[in-house]
Amino acid sequence: MKTAFVTVAVVAATLFGVAAPAHAGRPEKLAAIPDFTKGDTVPKEFTHDWNLGPTGLRGWMYCAGLVTTDARQILITSVAKGSPADGILAVGDVILGVGGKPFKIDPRTEMGQAITAAETEAAAGKLVLMRWRGGKQEDVTVTLPVLGTYSATAPYDCPKSRRIFELGAKSLATRMASSDYVSHLDPIPRSLNALALLASGNPDYLPLLKREAEWAAGDSPGGYKTWYYGYVMIFLAEYIKATGDETVLPGLRRIALEAAHGQSAVGSWGHNFARPDGRLKGYGMMNSPGVPLTIGMVLARDAGVNDPEVSQAIDKSVRLLRFYIGKGAVPYGDHGPWTQTHEDNGKCGMAAVLFQRLGDREGAEFFTRMAVASHGAERDCGHTGNYFNILWALPAIAQAGPRATGAWMHEFGGRYYDLARRPDGSFGHQGPPEPRSDSYGGWDATGGCLLAYALPLKKIALTGRDGSIVPPMTTAVADGLLDDGRGWSNKDRTSFYDALDDAEILRRLGSWSPTVRERAAETLGRRKAAVVPDLIALLDSPSLDARVGACQGLAALRSASAPAVPALRETLRHPDLWLRLQASEALAAIGKPAMPALPDMLERIAAGPTKDDPRGMEQRFLSVTVFNTMLRGNPSLEGVDRKQLTTAIERGLRNEDGNARSAVSRSYSQLSFEDVEPLLPAILDAIRKPAPSGEMFADGVRLDGLRLLASHHVDEGMAECATYLRSQNPWASQNRTPEILTILEAYGANAQAVLPQLREAMADFEDGEPDFPKQLSLQKAAAVRATIAKIEASKDRPSLRQIK
């Protein structure tokens, strides 16, 4: 699996999401836009070029801020031999425009639209390009095969879509039959290619599909199984249902059970399967592999894998994912809902398909709407690339019917797919507009794109064989959802909304879309709008969406929203969990005037998980709000009831999320020993037993606890330091190890009692650790060696306390 490991900046959790650049750490732009007509060249590190449709051309264009809107030239980087452009354009040529006009908006968009227009009967395949070569500019014509026009319901009732699918499937089958087909082919596109042929319903492809099914049934990759197994299971299950061939059912059962056994204690998966203790490795939960795994197990169950362990794993995953319905996109991991965009690397599309298969209309309808609203710049985003953002788009949107797919194709899909399509009918992964290739660069996107064109055939579950539980949309409804996705790009996230008046912004706060509400609220915050009375009135709206939006608007206006504190305190008693949490976020943003609400919030933290909230999500988010914001703004804890606070701390330390526990533990430094002493057993327990989720952030509570024990010279802290040194999460442990050792040094000569354990840890680090860079292990060993020397030389022996 070619997925880059993320940095802390990328996954740093915020209260209700994970706010970070779409591609942190990568160069954003060149110092100046190259002008190839003046002899400028492309810098070597800026490698991303684009397929230019069925012309046979590839070309480079300038991109910055994840858009290509500043580019006005396309430098030709390759010309396929025998393609329509062969002999007309050459490497080094520059395309300056299409149809006799220079590029004005975005060469990528305009080139895609020109190809779509050229393939119509009226244009007779004539694609006119403004070519610059050797100082001379002229219009040249590339003749493309005529495929027709996309219908208003494309890909349904659309001859062009049918021709694209037939050409692509034939080309794909030819490649699959070749002897070198599987060389360097990732299991994900391999499974998707097989699914596309299966979706054709063409019996001529059955021998190839049987071969692929036998491969899939025996597949057992060494690493990244979570990523591969979801797509392998989807193909195998669809194959069995479509063909009745149950010879591969044992392989499907094996993979489904392996996936179920590898699920974490909370129902999630990461880059790999969970450890025996039910926790994930590294930085923990990742929904990008987790949702396809769940879809695969649901389809496996439909295909005959009737095992209670598989059903239990499905239920645990679905319980986790249902939380996001109505709140935002399915996020990267075990975080709050993603609301910056309507889609997050295809996970809303995945969720729409999953809830459709489960017969959950509420979930299927919400995530289908999110998928329709995501187009243009939103689809270009994606952590480590947008491969899955494109793959899952139309299988989800199709659940809302032909008018929804037609509207989306007219807005974005037609030009995107036409630009990605090659002369032989195959599709390459285009990637997002960034200077370098993404992690999926070079991947075959043929199967994934052809699944979109196979939807009218309805031969497999993924392409609508069993119908839809989502009500069909009218064109007007679909157009309205497309409007909800407008006005945003990574380069310019604000100007569209900033141009709207206050009345329109207030209207948008009542939108069904969590993303529209967030953008509207942020706009009020930027302009410091005098709308607090309007927002207070909106808190009494009959629309739950409008009430949530009002809370978001009040939070954005921060201290100016102080008059809303009484109404927000009343909202804390509303039966809807998400509205209560948004009200608490607004109160925290208001600051000191909202402190009278603190007892209400501490009381809810102390209440913990309930039957309606089994994962303790309210406790989780309130813990972050209260301990990270409200109490940090009151370091002396003036006016805070100590008994109520310590009860909330003790209960919050049990939350299953590591980030929530770490937020709670930040209060330790604000407490006296008299406050802390009754909490010591709970604090020690939180050190010894890591949170079952939020692994990346689960070390904060352990370090805070060890610091607290050391500051009060609590005896048990020494052994816990020595144990934690070896049992800590390997991710970033080279940075954490010196912190642990510094904490231990505070015990002085008393720490000589754990020198044997330190020497064992040092030896382990010197030998190297599994799946951890040897150089970093040696750094840890050196740090332990230095601490051993300090402890051996120490003369300080402070008096120790024991936990009662």
Number of C-alpha atoms within 10 A of each C-alpha: 15 12 14 12 11 14 11 13 13 18 20 14 20 15 19 20 22 22 16 14 16 17 20 16 11 11 14 15 15 14 6 7 17 18 17 18 18 8 9 10 12 16 10 7 10 17 12 20 23 22 23 24 25 24 24 21 24 19 22 22 27 27 22 19 20 20 22 21 20 16 22 21 27 27 24 21 17 19 20 16 11 10 19 20 22 16 12 13 24 17 14 17 20 26 28 24 23 22 18 14 12 16 22 13 13 17 24 26 17 18 25 23 18 21 24 25 21 25 24 19 14 12 15 16 21 22 23 19 23 20 22 22 16 10 8 8 14 12 17 20 18 18 19 22 16 18 19 21 19 22 18 19 19 28 26 23 14 18 16 21 25 20 15 19 25 18 16 26 27 16 15 23 18 12 14 18 13 9 8 10 13 13 7 8 13 15 20 21 19 25 25 24 27 27 27 28 27 25 28 23 17 11 11 11 17 15 11 16 23 18 11 21 27 14 16 24 21 14 17 13 11 7 12 16 24 26 24 24 29 25 24 32 30 25 32 33 29 24 26 21 19 17 14 10 13 16 13 19 20 14 20 32 24 15 25 29 20 16 27 24 17 24 27 26 19 20 23 32 31 26 24 22 23 22 14 11 10 18 25 28 20 16 24 25 28 21 24 25 23 27 27 25 31 32 24 28 29 24 26 27 20 15 21 16 21 12 13 12 14 22 18 13 27 23 15 17 22 19 15 15 22 16 18 22 18 19 22 26 31 32 24 21 23 24 23 23 22 22 24 20 25 28 30 27 30 27 26 33 31 30 31 30 30 26 23 26 21 16 13 15 16 16 24 28 26 23 31 28 27 29 34 30 26 27 24 20 21 22 23 24 28 22 23 22 25 24 27 21 26 26 23 25 31 27 27 32 29 29 26 23 21 24 23 30 29 24 24 30 22 16 15 19 22 21 23 21 21 22 26 23 26 23 21 14 21 24 26 22 23 29 26 26 26 27 24 19 19 24 17 21 17 13 20 22 25 26 27 29 27 30 25 28 28 29 27 22 15 16 20 23 21 26 25 20 15 13 13 19 18 23 11 17 18 15 19 12 15 24 18 13 22 23 14 21 23 17 16 19 17 16 13 11 13 17 11 13 20 18 11 12 10 17 10 12 22 22 13 23 28 22 20 21 26 26 25 25 26 21 26 28 25 21 24 24 18 12 11 14 14 13 17 19 11 12 23 22 13 21 24 14 15 9 14 18 21 23 24 28 32 31 30 26 30 31 25 25 26 17 19 18 26 20 16 23 21 14 14 27 20 13 22 21 13 13 9 12 15 19 25 23 23 25 30 27 26 28 33 26 23 24 18 15 16 23 19 15 18 20 14 14 24 23 15 17 27 19 16 20 20 12 7 8 13 12 19 21 23 21 30 27 25 27 30 22 27 23 22 20 16 22 22 15 14 16 12 11 16 8 9 15 12 12 10 13 19 19 17 22 25 22 18 29 25 23 25 23 27 27 29 31 31 27 27 28 26 17 20 19 15 15 16 9 15 8 15 17 14 15 18 20 14 17 25 18 15 24 24 15 10 24 25 19 27 24 22 23 23 27 24 21 26 29 20 22 27 25 22 22 26 23 15 17 21 18 18 16 27 24 16 20 27 22 16 19 23 18 12 16 21 18 15 15 19 19 12 18 21 19 16 21 19 15 21 26 19 20 26 18 17 22 23 19 12 18 18 12 17 24 16 13 21 23 15 16 22 18 13 17 14 8 7 15 11 15 13 18 21 20 17 23 24 16 18 24 16 12 19 22 11 15 22 14 12 16 11 12 12 13 11 13 14 11 14 7
